[in-house]
Amino acid sequence: MVRCWWLAGLLVACAAAEPPLRWESRCRQQLRHLQDGNRIAARLPPRLEGRWVSTGCEVRPGPEFLTRSYLFYANRLFKAYQFYYWDPSCRDPSYTLVIKGKLRLRQASWITRGATEAEYHLHKVGVVFHSQKAMQEVASWINQTSGQGCGEFLPPGRAWAPGALYELLSAKTERDCTAALGFAMHELSLVRVEKHYQPLLQPGQSGSQLVEELYLGDIHTDWVERLHYRPTGYQRPLQSAVHHVHPCPACGIIYRADEHHPPILPAGAQLPMQLSGSWVSTHCEVRPAVLFLTRYFIFHGNNHTWEGYYYHYSDPLCKQPTFTIYASGHYSQGIPSSKVRGGTELAFKVTQARVTPMDQVTVMMLNSSEPGSCGLASSWSAGVEQDITATNGCLALGIKLPHTEYELFKTEQDTRDRSLLYIGERPTDGSSPDSPDKRPTSYQAPLVQCAGASEEFSNYVSLKYLGRKDANGKEALKPLPVAFLLFIALLFIR
């Protein structure tokens, strides 16, 4: 069966019925699902009591590969395990940090909406090495530091003692030898707990189960800055050991682990880098410098071109839109990363971009920008898209055209057999990875594939704001003008 789309009497597109329907039920549905903030509950201040664990192998800037297991007690004390590895699959342990301290929740954050600020105090930090190699490497880092009492942390040539705990930090003796490891627990200074319900996946079962996620502050992408950086975004969330997503093979393994028995995660299948198709965010994402957004990408493998939609919001549930950016260009052939095993290095060139302001604050900002720096001067209005290619981008939004970024990509398959796409983490300082030496060494939150290459069809639908109704039951924004849609239709026919 063939289905055609007509707009104002013009034929827009014809295709087999199934691909568009699949797109409707995946990509668009996922975008609308992300705007349904009522399904997420976030209490202020949050309840932290209990154990929280990683759901898989995590990658931090550097790169560092680790898993985490944090236990918070009712008396504000906490005990945290950070398990470090040599490999990106978290199967070859290097060393484990055992961290003890006290955490005090403070007021709601004035900077990052929806977060709670906290103060922490470390009592002890110890390290357990899992091989002679790890012991020698870490000892050499620490022995080179000038910290008090750290010059001879471990005598040269000392034999590895399995299970031995070596003290790195002690509040009583005021000894701190953690700087050489790039260690800091500033992630505890920004806290958010989200609750939502996951539909039961077992055949024949109905209903849902509670999932609790703990978001802690992000880690600075610059190794030097991370020691004193105070986070404004989040890193990959931990999940409650009791209320976590199912299935989660890594959760139980990490929950049962300790410093003497580090978790060895199950081997995962290595997926080839297949970008073709459509990818969309799995949740409302938070970036440093207080940016809330969702992303939607389309990659055309036949000619190595790409399109991206960045939906920006002013709230942590992604319900209050501020502006949308559409960008397009082409990308290079990927090569395996020599720095981050399992990753693929690509170069992305942005050649075109369009902006749609979604609220009056953004409209006022764009209309007050310097003439010739962001589209047509003083012509912006809410809900109306404007091309900024002719002005070489938009200075007010930090968009520069044409522009090349050096990226890091990775694809995985989750426990529900969904294809996930990880794109390199953005520099914390807000700059762009516009040179090879600034290429990311860690990843953003994953995107999930919502349509394959054969399911792509006319994407003019994505240009329309996928909005929701306001408190009065009215549409938050008017749809794009008919003239603009006709223009897109004519382009498609051409």
N, C-alpha and C positions, 0 to 999 in steps of 0.2 A: 504494500500500500504506500502511495506517495502522498505527502501532505505539503501544501503550499501556504505561504504567509502573504497576506495582502495588506497594504497600508495605503489608505486614501485612494484605492483603485489601482495601485501600482503593485506589481508582483515583486516581493522582496526576496523570497528564497523558496526553493523547492528541494525536498530531500525525503528519504525514506522516513517513515513516521517514527521508528524506534529510536534512532540516535537523538533527535531533539527531545523526545520524551525522557530519555535517560538523562540528558543534560538538565532538564527541568527538575527531575527527581533527585539529582545529586548536587551539582554545582550551585544552582540557584537556591535550592532547598537548604543547602548548608549555609549559604550566606544569610538567608532569612533566619535560620536556626540560631546563628550567632547573635542576632539582634534580639532574640527572645530572652532578655535578661531576667525575666521572672523565674526562670528555671534554676537560677543560681542564687544561693543565699550566702552572704558574707557578714558575719557578726563583728561588731566593733565594741570593745576589744575582742579579739579571738580567743578561743579556748585551745590551749596547746598541749594539755596533759595527754600523755601516751607516747607511743613510738611512731615515727614517721620514716619511711624508707624510700630509696630511689626505685624507680620502676624499670631501670635499665642502665646501661653504661653511659655515663655522662662525659662530655668533653668540655673542658675549660680552656681559656686562652693560654697559649704556651707552645704546644698543647699539653694538657694534663688529662689523664683518663682516670675516672674515679667513680665510686659508688658511696652513698651516704646512709647512715642510720642514726637518727637523732631521737633521744628519749628525754621528754620533759616531765618533771615531777610537779605535784601540786604545790610544793613549797618553794617553787621558782628555780630550784636547782635543775641542771641538765647534764646529760652525759652524751657525747657525740662521738661517733666513729666516722672517720674518713678513710676509705680504703683506696689506695693508689695502685696503678697498674702500669706495665710497660706497653700494653697493647690496647687498641680501640675497642676490643671485644670484652675487656675486663675478665680475661681468663688467666693472665700471668701476673700475680700480685707482686708489687715492689715493696711497699711499706704501708703501715697503718698508723694513723694518728688517733690517739685517745684524748679527748678534750672534755674537761670538767669545768663547770662554772655556774654562774647564777644569771638569770635573765629577769628583767623587770619591764613590763609593758607600760608605755607612757600614753600620750594622747594620740588622737588621730593625726595623721600626717597632713601638714599644710601644703606639702609639695606634691606628693603622689596620692591622688584621691583614692579612697578605699583602703589605704594601708594604715597600719598602726606603727608608730615609732616606738623603739625599745632601747633600753640600756643593758649592756651585758658586762660581766666581770669574769675574767678567766682565773680559775684557781690553779689548774694544772694542765699541762699538755705533755704527753709522752709519745714516743715513737717505738714501734716494733718492726724490725726488718725481717723480710721474708727470704732473703738470700744474702750471700757474701757480697755480691755485686751491688745490691741496693745499699748495704751498709757502707761500703767504701765510697760510693758516689755521694750519698747524703753527708757522710762525715767530711768529705773533702769540701763540700759547699759550706758547711758550718765552720770548719777550721779556718776558712779564709775570711770569715767575718771578724769584725773588731769589737763585737759585743763583749761585755764584761763576763768573764768566766767561760767564754765560748771558744777561745783559741785552741784549747785542747779538749774538745768535746769527746773525742774518741782517739786514743793514741794510734799512730800509724801502724798498720799491720795487725791490729787486734782481730782475733778470729770471731766470726759470726756465731752468736749464741741464739739458737732458735727459741722464740718466745720471750726473750729478755726485753724488758721495758726500760727505755732510756729517757730520762727526764729532759725535756726541751724548755719547759717554762714552769716556774714555780712562783706563786704570789708571795709565799713566805720568805723565800731567799732572794726575791726580786731578780731572779735569773730568767733571761729570755733569749733563747737561741733559735727562734722560729723565723726570723726575718730572711735568712738564707733560703728558706723553702718557699718564700713568697706567701707565707701563711698569715691569714688574718680572719677573724670571725665577724667582720663588719656586716656580713649578710644577715646577722641577727638584729641589726638595728632597724630593719624594715620588714614587717611581718603582715601577712594576709592569709586567711583561711577561707576557702570556698567550699561550699557543699552543693552537690547536685545529685540527681538520680540517674543511674544507668539502666536502660532496659535489659531485662534478663535475656541472655543470648541462647540459652539451652532450648532445643526444640521442644515444643509442647508446653513451654512455661510462659506465663504472662506476668505482668507486674514489673517492678524495678527494684534496684538496690542502691543504698546510699554510698556515695563516693566523697571522700574528704581530701582536699589538696592543700598543702602548706607551701605558700610562696614566700621565699626569703630573698633578700636583696641580691642584686646582680653583682658579678665579679668584673672589675675593670679590665678592659682588653689590653691595657698597657701594664706589663709586669711591675714596673717601678711605681706606678700610680696606685696599684691595688692595695698597698699597705696602709694608705691613709684615706682611700676613697670612701665616701659615704653614699650608699646606693640610692638611686631614684627609680630604678626598674627592678625586675625580678629575673632570677635564673630558673632553670627547669624545676618544676615543683616536685616536692616530696609528696607521697600519699600515705594516708593512715594505714598502719599495718593491719587494722581491723576492717576499715571501710575503704577498700581500694578497687580499682577497675579489675574486671575479670574477663578473660584469664590474665594472670600476671605471673609467669614462671619465676621472674627475678625477685618478686616481692618476698616470698617465703625464704628463698636462699639468703637474701640480705638480712631479713629479720632474725634468722638463726645464727648469723655470723658474729664473731667477736675478733679481738686483736690477735688471737692465736689461731683462729680459723677464718681467714678472709673469704668472702664469697667468690666462688668461681661460677660465672654465669654460663648458661647453655650456649653452645656455638650456634651462631646465626648464619643463614645462607647469605653469601655475597651476591648482591644483585648488580647486574650491569647498569651503567648509567643510561637510562632511557627517559629522556626529558619529554618527549612528544606527548601532548595531551594537555589536560587542564588540571590545575592544582589550586586548592583553597585552604585557608586557615582552619584549624580545628577549634580555636577558641579566640576570644578577645585578647589581643596581645598588648603587652606593656613594654615600652622602650624607655631607656634612660632619657632624662630631660622631659619626662612626663608626656609621652606620646602613647595614645591608645589607638590601635588600628587593627584592621583585618586586611588580608591580602588575597588576591586572585590572579593567577598567572596562566597564560596559554603559551605553550612552546610548539613551534612548527618545525619538526625535525627535517622535513624535506628541503627547506631552504635556510635553516638555522636562524629564523627570526622569532621574536618573542613579543608578547604584550603583557602588561601588568597593570592591575587596578589596585590602588592603595586607598582604602576607605579609612579616613581619620575621624576620631571622636574625642569628646571632652570628658568622657566618664569611663570607669573601669568595666562597665558592662557593654560598652559599644552600642549604646542606644541613642546618644545625642551627637549626631554627625556635625562635623565642622567643615571638612572639605574632602574632595576626592581627587586623586591624581591618576591619570592614565598615561602610561609611558610605553614606548615601543622602540625596537631596534633590532640588532642582530647579535649573535654570540659565536664564539670560536669553537673549534673542535676541542673537546676536553682531553686533558692528560692526567695520569695519576699523580697525586700530590706526593712530593718527596718529604714534606714536613709533617703532614697529618695523614698517617696511614688510613686507608679506607676512603679518603676524600678525593675529589676530582677538581682540578684547577681549570677555570674557564675565564675568558675575558668577555665582558658584556659592554656593548656600545649602545648608549641611549641617543637616539636621533630625533625623536618626536615626543611631545608631551602636551597634554591638555589638563586643565584644572576646572573643577566645578565647586564653587563655594557653596556651603550648605547652611550657614547661619549668618546673621547680620554682622557679627563681630569680624568674621573673615572677610565679608564683603567690604566693610569699612577699611580694613587693613589693606586689601588689594587696591581699592580705589584711591587710597592715599599714598600708594607707592610711587616712586619716581617715574615720570613718563618714559616709555621705551624700555622699562626694566621688567615688565610683567604684563604681556598682552596689551590690548587697547586701553589707554589711560582712561580712568574714571568711567568705565563701561561695564563693570562687574555687577551682577545681580544674583540673588540666591537661586540655586537650582539650574542655572544656565551655564553650560560648559563653554570654555573658551580655549582656543589653541594658543600656546605660548612658545611655539617653535620659532616664529619670526623674530621674537625678542630674545632669542638665545636662552630661553628659560624664564625663571621667575626669581628675581633677587630676593623678594620678600619671603619666599618659601624655601630659599636655599637651593633652587634647581638651576643647574647650569647645563646648557646644550651647545654643541654635542658633547657627550661625556662618556668616558670609558672607566669601567670598574673591574678590578681583578678579584674574582670570586672563588669561593670554595663550596662545592656541592657534594651531597651524599644522598643516596637512596637506600631505604630499608623497607622491610615488611614487618608490620606489627603482628601481635598475637591474633588479630582478627583477619589476617591475610590482606590487609589494606596496604597499598604502596604509599610510603612516606617520602617526602622530599625535604632535606635539610639544606638551607642556604646559609652562607657565612654570616656570622654575627657582625653587626654594624659597630664601628669604633665608638667607644663610650663617649669620647669627646665631641661627637657630632660630626666629625669629618667624614670624608669618603675614602674608600680603598682605591684611590685613583693611581696607584703605582704598585708594582709587584711586591715591594717590601712592606706594603700595608695590607697585603692579602690576609683575610681572616684566618685564624687558627682554631676557631670554635664555631658553633652553629646557633642560629635562631631557633625558635619553636618550629616544629615540623609543619609542613603542608601535607594534606592528604589528597591523593589523586581522585578526582570526581568524574573525569571523562578521559577516555583514551584518545589516541590520535584519530581513530576512525570515527569518533563520536563528535568531532568538532563540527560546528556549523556557524552560520552567521552570528557574530557576537555583538550585533548592534543592541541586543536586549540588555547586555551588561552596562551599556552607557546610561540606562535609565536608573534613577536612584531606587534602590531596593528599600524603601523607607517604611516606616510604621506610622500609625496614627498618633496624634498628640492626645493630651488629656481631655480635650473637648470632642474627641472622636473624628477630627478633621485630619486630612492628609497633612503631614508636616511640611512637605514641599510640593509644589506643582510639578507635573511631569515636564520633560523637555518640550520646547515648542514644536508644533507639527512641521514647521518649515525645516527645522533642524533634522527631524526624523526623515523627512522627504529627501533631504540632502544625502543622508546616510544611505537611504534606499537606492538613490541614483548611483552612488559610488559602488554599491554592491553589484548592481546590474552591469555597470561598466566592467 
